Amino acid sequence: MKTATYLGEFEYAVLLAVLQVEDAYAVPVRALLEARTGRPVARGALYTALERLEAKGCLRSRMADPKDERGGKPRRYFTLTAAGLRALQATHGALANLARGLESILEKP
Amino acid sequence: MTSHRPPHLAERFVAATASDDEWSDSIVGDLREEYAVMIDRHGAWSARTWYWRHALAIGLRAITVRGKRRPAGGGWVSGADPSPRSGWWAGLGRDCRYAVRSVVRRAGTSAVIVVTLALALASNSTSLAIVDALVLRPFRFEGLERMLVVVSSDPQQFPLDRSSVAPADFRDWRRDARTVQWLSAAEWWDANLSGIENPEQVAGYRVTADFFTAIASPMTLGRSFTADEEVPGSHRRAVLGHALWQRLYASDPTVVGRTIRLDGEPYEVVGVAAPGFSLPDGAAIWAPLAKSVEGWNERKRADLTVVGRLADGATLADVRAELRALADRQREAYPETNRARLNGVLDFTTGMSDASAGPFVATIQAASLLLLSIACANIANLLLAVGAERAQEFALRLALGAGRGRLALQLLIEASIVSAIAIVVATPLTWGALELSHRSIPPSVVRFVPGMQYMAISPTVFAMTAAFGALATLAFALLPAWHATRPQLADTLRQAGRSTTAPRQRHWLRHVLAAGQVAMTLALLFGTVLMLSAVGRAVDGPVGFDKENLLIGRVVLPQRPYAEPERRRQFMESVLARLQAIPAVTVAAVTSNLPYGGANTGRELFPEGIDVPPADVRAVDYRRVTPAFFDALRIPLVGGRALNEGDASGSRAVAVVSRTLVERYWPDEDPVGRRFKLARDGAWITVVGVVGDVVQDWFQQRRRPTVYRPVAQDPPFAHAFVARTVGDPASLAGDLRRAVRASDPDQPILAVESMEDVVEDRTAGLVFIARSLAVVSAIALTLAIIGLYSLIAFTISRRTQELGVRMALGATRWQVVRLTTGQGCRITVAGLLLGLAGAFALGRLMESTLFGIVSISLWQLAALTAGIASVALLASYLPARRTARVDPMIALRSE
């Protein structure tokens, strides 16, 4: 394996959310995380996670769309990199392996 | 809608904390976007609050995270092990951050540890501050290390008798000694200062001319004394203490050259001492020590305090050698007076500090150290429990490759963080305790305890507290850290949270710690109870007289105007007559020595018809009283008659004696009519009556044989008026003062107080120690009980499933309670057995070091043991009962 690929729980969640959201920038990513996990997500935590994931090479970002409702400030859009996808797959696979055979317990009725 | 701008300052904060401009723009933009939505939904005010809250949260997180970011290019590795490229230091930084988070996460546990440790540390730093002020550094002035004290008593003796040098011995040393400079002497002299609004007695010393030079104390005003003022006739010069000068003369600089009246004679003020200078013994006024040639030839009476300064190049050992040689020579030349005279040279602090402070302060310090040990045991147990809970976390990190030392180090860092907080919390606690200490010690005691003014939080004390904190941290954290990080990976991981009891060895350690706490608590409590009962005896115990409703006024008549005994007698009669005239006074009397008064006068007693060999001659307490004295103090007459007005100066010499004296010399005989002498060549004195015993002082609980003689037959200079009053004696203080002033306007009255105050003053130090000990012990007991309770509760909570199985299989509640309480019982019994041994040893130590005021009581020990046992059993029964009540099915399912 080229890189150590173990994602923290939150990083794992953030990468999944970035994949889910079209035109992923912080606001909708956070909204999705809260909606799907049912847990509050601190903005600060999200920003640091995004920054960290970008620094690790799991995410790539571009600045675009300075908008009026944003007081002329651009949005920062994120997309998954190949390394990010590998990390996501590895983590997901590891968890899935661990969970195999426990479906009866893990799946809620 | 877009016109609504978010709070400018908050936005600036977010922008400034972002890691670069792009991030700053995008985050600010995101927030503006959401802010606009918030305004639409909730209004401007809510939106602003919302914005502030989130801006601060984002910014603060960015700041805290900033420090954690790994250097660019560094691989990203999960927290267990430093990556190869980041050095050990970087790893340490990460450990610290992790430790902070861990401490914050377990806020409850951390708070308990902080409070426990802070209490113990505050107790220690308080007693350290007292030790530092009273024992280690009671004197603080320049050149202190070259100062010394010379005594003619045994320097090893306790308490040291520093006023023990004969004038002629001193004169010889001053003339001959080469290794010591400015050898100078001081003689106790409490001067009556009059010519001011209220004449008063001032603590004073007569000193040789070099005294101020020796101590290198500069004068605030004027000069110190010169050699030619050491001659009688030109000796009427005085140096005022700085505080006295401020108080009585309003810091008037023209006071130098003015004449003041001391002991009824005019003295010229030549100087004012430096602020704070009050040597020896809280002196507030000084005059030259002037002696005639005969006076300087005196070898028999030895009551000078001698201080000096090391000559250049000389050491304390040189002075010792030289003075020993000089003393040997004196011993040969004057065997009669000097044969048994010892010679000691001490450093200034040892020689001048209050000797009795040592053992008392040591008692508090020892108790505080015990408390700290108990606190450490408590915290260690808590950490072991936490460690058991965190076993999974550690096992995982070990499995991922973290070194064991690394994990232990991280636990140590966590402990250090908590300790640091505890040290900070302990500081205000210490301040409060010292403030209370200052208030609880009366000024009359302070005078004789040098260094009291230094009782405060100094950098030294803080540093020592920190050192204690660090030591404590090592003590309570090392063992749990070692245990928690023991690599039993497979076991712990396999357990996967399904826990029963902890591994046996860990169990064992925690039990030892809990038992140790019980043991130390028992010892500490016993020591406290011993102290408290000693104090109880001293303050409230039977003293042989009725101390309530007694007004006391102490007077010291000056030597010269009252040289004639008849004048002293007239003064006393005049004051007594005025006192008797006060309606609220039922009886008024005079005594030379007040019980609990501090001063004692002894005489050797030679009974008629009994041949006492010189070695067996015993001293008895010698008191001179007016006939009404026994009435005033309500000392019962046991046999014969009391003194009466007929026992005047010209009539037969008579005495009333105490019961103990009779038991010693005339057991089973009628003592009335027996005669004795108070010196081998003295006159015969006839016993006319016997009275009950009186306790003279708290540290001499034994009833001492006492002789009471009529005041008229030997009027003393220093005496006390005693008036039994109807109602509060304090309300008559003014009348007593007026009575004295009317009899002699120059005569100050040293102190007017109630007899209860006198007793309180004398026992203040003891009460202070006892109260401090009580506080320390109460904290210790609480900690120990909480420790035991939480240990049992924790152990049981880990065994809930097991207990559920047992109950499901048919165990009764009682059996479950017995099973779990039994463990607490074993710990308690082991602790108590250990504690009994400790308590007994401590009691013995206190008996031997605290002037014999303490005596071991086995009843108290038994009662304490039973008390602690029942509280401890309760502490282990409660959690057991709670578990036993739980439905077995719930217990089985619990985790």
HADDOCK unambig.tbl for C-alpha pairs under 7 A between the chains (distance, minus, plus):
assign (segid A and resid 27 and name CA) (segid B and resid 30 and name CA) 6.35 0.50 0.50
assign (segid A and resid 43 and name CA) (segid B and resid 58 and name CA) 6.25 0.50 0.50
assign (segid A and resid 44 and name CA) (segid B and resid 57 and name CA) 6.27 0.50 0.50
assign (segid A and resid 44 and name CA) (segid B and resid 58 and name CA) 3.94 0.50 0.50
assign (segid A and resid 44 and name CA) (segid B and resid 61 and name CA) 5.78 0.50 0.50
assign (segid A and resid 44 and name CA) (segid B and resid 62 and name CA) 6.85 0.50 0.50
assign (segid A and resid 48 and name CA) (segid B and resid 62 and name CA) 6.82 0.50 0.50
assign (segid A and resid 68 and name CA) (segid B and resid 2 and name CA) 6.90 0.50 0.50
assign (segid A and resid 69 and name CA) (segid B and resid 2 and name CA) 5.51 0.50 0.50
assign (segid A and resid 69 and name CA) (segid B and resid 33 and name CA) 5.82 0.50 0.50
assign (segid A and resid 70 and name CA) (segid B and resid 29 and name CA) 4.83 0.50 0.50
assign (segid A and resid 70 and name CA) (segid B and resid 30 and name CA) 6.86 0.50 0.50
assign (segid A and resid 70 and name CA) (segid B and resid 32 and name CA) 5.25 0.50 0.50
assign (segid A and resid 70 and name CA) (segid B and resid 33 and name CA) 5.02 0.50 0.50
assign (segid A and resid 71 and name CA) (segid B and resid 29 and name CA) 6.79 0.50 0.50
assign (segid A and resid 71 and name CA) (segid B and resid 32 and name CA) 6.83 0.50 0.50
assign (segid A and resid 73 and name CA) (segid B and resid 25 and name CA) 5.80 0.50 0.50
assign (segid A and resid 73 and name CA) (segid B and resid 26 and name CA) 6.49 0.50 0.50
assign (segid A and resid 73 and name CA) (segid B and resid 29 and name CA) 4.88 0.50 0.50
assign (segid A and resid 74 and name CA) (segid B and resid 25 and name CA) 6.61 0.50 0.50
assign (segid A and resid 74 and name CA) (segid B and resid 26 and name CA) 5.79 0.50 0.50
assign (segid A and resid 74 and name CA) (segid B and resid 29 and name CA) 6.49 0.50 0.50
assign (segid A and resid 75 and name CA) (segid B and resid 26 and name CA) 5.26 0.50 0.50
assign (segid A and resid 75 and name CA) (segid B and resid 29 and name CA) 6.79 0.50 0.50
assign (segid A and resid 76 and name CA) (segid B and resid 26 and name CA) 5.65 0.50 0.50
